Amino acid sequence: MLRLTFTPEGNATPPPDPARLAFTLALLLTEALPTLFPEAHAFVRVGTAHSLVGPLADLMPSFSIEGDDMAAISLTVVEDAHADLGLVQALFDTWPQVFTLLGDYASWLFENDAQSDGEWTVASLDPLDFLRYGLDQVPDVLDLEGAASFLHELMPPSLNERTQSRWRFYGR
């Protein structure tokens, strides 16, 4: 089991809704697992200390531990396999890179520019369509703007190598 807990430092303002933010970050990490562990992602579960209700609540387990600070952003990662596959350890060893990937994804979610150089074209699409889960709109339980802001505080897009590489490729 891996527990990542983020608390505001000093006089920093805590997020307005830590439950929604934690749920969103856990969901984004869950969405990244097939990329990170193509053959073994089904053995990893990501959850939060918060229990939420809504259309996506069943997608995310709640792992509460006595004494949890409910104002903190806590993500719990559990490997559920018949043997230790080392997946949680891999996430522990590379969590800065994983959050760099999530930060780039958060940047992409809010970029909506069709681009072309004559040989190729990036389609103009709404990246948020990927997070509707069959609903008419992105569910209210997701705090995508808060997640993007949080991830960009951890790794600003100007310092995120993945974002910079993508921007260079697409000529931004």
N, C-alpha and C positions, 0 to 999 in steps of 0.2 A: 504494500500500500504506500502511496505517495500522497502527501498532503501539502499543497501549496497555499499559503495564506498571505494575503497582501493587506496591510493595514496602513492608513494614512500616517505619514511621518509629521512630527511636530504640529504645526498649526494648519496643516493641509486640510482642505475641506473633504469630508468623506463623500462618497457617491450618494446621490439622493435616494436611490433604491438598490442597496447592495444585493438583495435577493435576485432581482431581474438581471443585474450585471453579472453576478456569479453564474446564473443559469445560462446567460448568453455566452459567456466565455467557455463554460463547460460544453455547451452545444457546438461551438466553433471548434473546440479541440476534438470533440467526438467526430465531427465532420472531416477533420484532418487525419484521423487515425487510418483510414484505408490507404491514404497516400504514404503515411509513415511506416505502416506495417501491413503491406498488401495481403500477405498470407495469414496474418495472425491478429488482425484488428478486432475480430469477433471475441477475442479473449480479454479485451480491455474495456472497462466501464469507467466513465467519468461522471462524477456527481458533485453535488454541492451540499452544504449544511442546511440549506433552505428547502422547504417543501413549498411548491407552488401549485396552483390550480390553473387549468386552462387547456387548450387544445394540444399542447406539446408536453404537458406535465408527465405523461407516461413514458416519454423518451429518456428522462433523466432520473436516475436514482437519487435518493436523498441519504447522505451519510452524515448523521449528526453524532458528535462526540461531546460528552459532558463537559461543560465549560466553554463551548464554542462562543466566540465573539460574533454575534449576529450582524454587527456593523462592518465586519471584515469581509473581504472577498476570499472565500476558501474553496478550493477545488480539490477533490479527492479522486485519485486514480487507483483503481483496483484491477489486478490481473486475476482473472477467473479461469484457470486452466488446471488440468490434471497434474501438471508439473510446472516448475518454475521456468518460464520461457525467456525471462530477462527483459520483458517489455517495459515494466515499470522502471527497472534500473536504466534502461536505454533512455526513457523520458527524463529521468532524474539527471543523467549524464549530459543530456543535450537540451535541457529546458530553455536555455537562452535562444538556441536556434529554432526550437519549436515556436516560441513566442515571436520570433522574427518572422517566421512563416505566417503566423496568425495576424501579425501586424500588417504584413503586405496584403493579405487577403482583405483585411478591414479597409485598407486604403483603396483597393480595387473596387470594393462594394460601393464606394461613393464617387468613383470616377465613371463618367458616362460620356466618353468622347469617341465618336467614330473617327478612325484614322486610316490613312492610306498613303502609300508612296508610289502607286502605279503598279507595283508587282503584287502587292498583297493589301488586304483591307481588313481592319478589325471591325467586326459588326457592331453596330449600335444596338445595344441591348440593355436591359435593366438588370444589373447584377443581383438586385434584391429579389428577382424572380426565383432565384435558386434557394431562397430561404422562406418561401411561402408554404411549403409542405402541403400543397394541394388546396390551400385556402385562397380566398380572393385577394388577401393582402398579407403582409408580414404580420404574424401574431403579435399582439400587444405585450405578451410576456417577454419578448425579445427587446433588449436595449442595445440595438446595433450602434447608435451614435455614442452611447456611453462606453461600449466595448471598444470602438475605434479610438475614442479619446484615451481610454485606459491603456490600450496597447501602444498608442503613439507616445504616451508618457514614458512607457518602458523603453521604447525604441522609436524615436522620431523618424518619419519617412525620409528625412534628409540624411539620416545615418543608417537606414535599413538597406543593406546590400541587395536584398532581393528586390525591393521597390526601386532602387536606383538602377539596377540591371534591367528591370522591366521597362522603366521609363526611357533608358537609353535605347533599348531595342525598338520601342515604338516611337522614338523621336520626340519625346516630351521635353 
